[in-house]
Amino acid sequence: MKTHFALIAAALALAASPTFAAGKPCEELKAEIAAKLDAKNVTGYTLDIVDADKAGDAKVVGSCEGGAKKITYKKK
């Protein structure tokens, strides 16, 4: 289980890097993050696109549309 968590953490850290942030369209970034998680065999998660000020306590794994929106990760 710890290895699975480490893989998730690594994928999320990579996905949240500044390379993904700038002006990338949200759907494109969400698809890239999902592909990375799927490649690591991560299952049972959801990625949601929310307004930046609505992310709350959710785990933010990406920023898009110039920081106006965030992509959040939630384990099902």
C-alpha positions as a Python dict, from the first residue, in 0.01 Angstrom:
ca = {
    (1, 'M'): (0, 0, 0),
    (2, 'K'): (286, 238, 80),
    (3, 'T'): (434, 176, -264),
    (4, 'H'): (98, 252, -425),
    (5, 'F'): (76, 577, -227),
    (6, 'A'): (432, 669, -330),
    (7, 'L'): (345, 616, -696),
    (8, 'I'): (35, 834, -662),
    (9, 'A'): (232, 1105, -483),
    (10, 'A'): (504, 1101, -749),
    (11, 'A'): (253, 1120, -1033),
    (12, 'L'): (64, 1403, -869),
    (13, 'A'): (382, 1597, -796),
    (14, 'L'): (489, 1565, -1157),
    (15, 'A'): (146, 1666, -1283),
    (16, 'A'): (141, 1975, -1065),
    (17, 'S'): (474, 2100, -1194),
    (18, 'P'): (493, 2447, -1352),
    (19, 'T'): (532, 2290, -1695),
    (20, 'F'): (163, 2208, -1681),
    (21, 'A'): (43, 2534, -1528),
    (22, 'A'): (51, 2835, -1761),
    (23, 'G'): (-222, 2873, -2018),
    (24, 'K'): (-293, 2511, -2100),
    (25, 'P'): (-660, 2427, -2162),
    (26, 'C'): (-810, 2245, -1863),
    (27, 'E'): (-944, 1944, -2052),
    (28, 'E'): (-604, 1886, -2213),
    (29, 'L'): (-423, 1906, -1879),
    (30, 'K'): (-681, 1683, -1710),
    (31, 'A'): (-631, 1420, -1983),
    (32, 'E'): (-252, 1434, -1939),
    (33, 'I'): (-278, 1392, -1562),
    (34, 'A'): (-523, 1103, -1603),
    (35, 'A'): (-289, 936, -1852),
    (36, 'K'): (1, 959, -1607),
    (37, 'L'): (-208, 815, -1324),
    (38, 'D'): (-340, 538, -1547),
    (39, 'A'): (16, 455, -1658),
    (40, 'K'): (101, 406, -1290),
    (41, 'N'): (-201, 174, -1256),
    (42, 'V'): (-377, 415, -1020),
    (43, 'T'): (-747, 335, -1000),
    (44, 'G'): (-1048, 463, -814),
    (45, 'Y'): (-991, 836, -848),
    (46, 'T'): (-1167, 1138, -992),
    (47, 'L'): (-1021, 1453, -1139),
    (48, 'D'): (-1241, 1763, -1131),
    (49, 'I'): (-1195, 2106, -1287),
    (50, 'V'): (-1300, 2380, -1045),
    (51, 'D'): (-1264, 2756, -1019),
    (52, 'A'): (-939, 2841, -840),
    (53, 'D'): (-1122, 2991, -543),
    (54, 'K'): (-1347, 2684, -509),
    (55, 'A'): (-1073, 2422, -460),
    (56, 'G'): (-1105, 2439, -81),
    (57, 'D'): (-925, 2156, 98),
    (58, 'A'): (-915, 1933, -210),
    (59, 'K'): (-582, 1798, -335),
    (60, 'V'): (-487, 2029, -624),
    (61, 'V'): (-288, 1845, -891),
    (62, 'G'): (-288, 2104, -1168),
    (63, 'S'): (-362, 2461, -1264),
    (64, 'C'): (-495, 2572, -1599),
    (65, 'E'): (-636, 2865, -1792),
    (66, 'G'): (-370, 3094, -1650),
    (67, 'G'): (-443, 2992, -1291),
    (68, 'A'): (-816, 3068, -1312),
    (69, 'K'): (-902, 2698, -1271),
    (70, 'K'): (-759, 2410, -1070),
    (71, 'I'): (-771, 2037, -1124),
    (72, 'T'): (-840, 1844, -807),
    (73, 'Y'): (-776, 1478, -726),
    (74, 'K'): (-1002, 1270, -509),
    (75, 'K'): (-977, 903, -423),
    (76, 'K'): (-1313, 725, -462),
}
